[in-house]
């Protein structure tokens, strides 16, 4: 018989085991393998040759390409997504239009890989529907300077397809959390709507906007499937360079270069997500 003051064990932590196993299998283990293969040679001896390959001009160029494509698509996605969120503020929560946009954003934010590449090629490929329409009706040749869609520039419209919906999902809660009483108080004190956004709205939303921008950057920087399906030649971004390293015996004369490249990506994404966490923690203070 158990006494009234007996302490019962707390087994609620068992509910975290599936998530912990998922993190260990798909995050911790790949990170450890990247470190191991990047810091050791083919014979298992410790070496820094693979890490030194990160300073090679070709490798640096791939990181620069990944960086500017991620910055550009994150900037466009953040700006367009924020405008869509602002436009939806005037719609009734739970209404048809807002529900449709939310549902479409949830789907398109996860839309990528071969499916997205097929849609891009069918729409704006060299023989795509939009391409043919522009050429035959308006006389505009999208590929007068070459088939850019299958190279690095082609990743920009493809990434924007899922960057904008991701911004809507992440930024809309922050925008919806703006209290109407703040605007009423501002107008009571003689302020204007423009003044409210300048002195209250924008400063309050800035941390959430920046955090969402960083999330979009990390999303684009680590994207692989869409680029692998769309880019037919070369390894112009880091994920494709890792693929090239894995499918060849040696790259630039160095073994296990893929591990070093993955380690470099882990460092970049970790810094970005660390900044995202700090900014999001500050933004959450006024959302409570």
Residue pairs with C-beta under 8 A, 6 or more apart in sequence:
30 262
31 266
33 259
34 259
34 262
34 263
34 266
35 259
35 263
36 259
37 50
37 256
37 258
37 259
37 260
37 262
38 50
38 51
38 256
38 259
38 260
38 261
38 262
38 263
39 46
39 47
39 48
39 50
39 51
39 259
40 46
40 47
40 256
41 47
41 49
41 50
41 255
41 256
42 255
42 256
49 254
50 254
50 255
50 256
50 257
50 259
50 260
51 260
51 263
53 59
53 251
53 252
53 254
53 257
53 260
54 60
54 63
54 260
54 261
54 264
56 252
58 252
59 241
59 252
59 261
61 236
62 235
62 236
62 237
62 238
62 240
62 241
63 238
63 264
63 268
65 152
65 236
65 237
66 221
66 237
66 238
66 239
67 221
69 152
69 155
69 156
69 159
69 220
69 237
70 217
70 218
70 220
70 221
71 217
72 156
73 155
73 156
73 159
73 160
73 163
73 216
73 220
74 163
74 213
74 214
74 216
74 217
74 219
74 220
75 213
76 160
76 163
76 164
77 159
77 160
77 163
77 164
77 166
77 167
77 216
78 163
78 167
78 171
78 209
78 212
78 213
78 216
80 160
80 164
80 167
81 163
81 164
81 165
81 166
81 167
81 168
81 171
81 212
82 167
82 171
82 175
82 209
84 101
84 164
84 168
85 167
85 168
85 171
85 172
85 175
86 175
88 97
88 98
88 101
88 172
89 175
89 176
91 97
91 98
92 98
93 176
101 168
102 168
102 169
102 172
104 165
105 165
105 166
105 168
105 169
106 165
106 169
107 165
108 161
108 162
108 164
108 165
109 162
109 165
109 166
109 169
110 162
111 161
111 162
111 165
112 162
112 223
112 225
112 226
113 225
113 226
113 229
114 225
114 229
116 158
116 161
116 162
116 226
116 229
116 230
117 158
117 226
117 229
117 230
118 229
119 161
120 149
120 154
120 157
120 158
120 161
120 230
121 128
121 149
121 230
122 128
122 129
123 129
123 130
123 131
124 130
124 131
124 142
124 149
124 157
125 131
125 149
126 143
126 147
126 149
131 142
131 143
134 140
134 141
134 142
135 141
135 142
143 149
148 154
149 230
150 230
150 231
150 232
150 233
151 231
151 233
151 234
151 236
152 231
152 236
152 237
154 230
154 231
155 226
155 227
155 230
155 231
155 237
158 226
158 230
159 220
159 223
159 226
162 219
163 216
163 219
163 220
166 215
166 216
166 219
167 212
167 216
170 211
170 212
170 215
171 208
171 209
171 212
173 287
174 205
174 208
174 209
174 212
174 283
174 287
175 205
175 208
177 286
177 287
178 201
178 204
178 205
182 196
182 200
183 193
183 196
183 200
186 195
186 196
186 199
186 200
187 193
187 196
191 199
204 286
207 279
207 280
207 282
207 283
208 280
208 283
210 279
211 276
211 279
211 280
211 283
214 272
214 273
214 275
214 276
214 279
215 273
215 276
217 272
218 269
218 272
218 273
218 276
221 238
221 265
221 268
221 269
221 272
222 239
222 265
222 269
223 239
224 239
224 240
224 243
227 237
227 239
227 240
228 239
228 240
228 243
231 237
231 240
234 240
235 241
235 243
235 244
238 261
238 264
238 265
239 265
241 261
242 258
242 261
242 262
242 265
244 251
245 251
245 257
245 258
245 261
246 258
249 255
251 257
251 258
254 260
